[in-house]
Structures are given as C-alpha cells and as structure tokens.
Amino acid sequence: MAAGVALGYLVPGVVPFLDRFSVGTTSIPIAVGLILMMYPPLAKVKYEEMGRVFQHRRILVLSLVQNWVVGPS
C-alpha cells in the first residue's frame, strides 16, 4: 500500500493513466487485484502443494483454459 501511495505522489501521471482503465465507476486494475487477492482463501488453496502443481504445466494450462475461457462462456 505504501508503494502505491509513494508511486502516486512521485509520479503524478500514473493516476490519470490508471483512470483510463475504468468502466463506469469500476476501476478494472483494482477489480483484478481484488479478485487475485481474494481467490486463494475462497478456493482453500493449499500453498504447500503449489510446487507440485506447477511441475505439470500441461494440466495447469488445461485447467486455466477450462476455468477462465470455456467456463464463463
């Protein structure tokens, strides 16, 4: 959070840049950040298994495609 405040203070152009990525009153970068932050606890992610999951890249890619591309269609 401190890095974000410092970035906004030191680089004033970053705020208008991020405002361009808004739909209505919803900031897309904030929405994406919140989803990425909230998903692991809601999905009960087992962090000790993460290394094993990333060893199987084909299964990981297939799972991501099914959940994020095919599923929402």
Secondary structure by P-SEA (a helix, b strand, c coil): caaaaaaaaaccaaaaaaaaaccccccaaaaaaaaaaacccccccccccccccccaaaaaaaaaaaacccccc
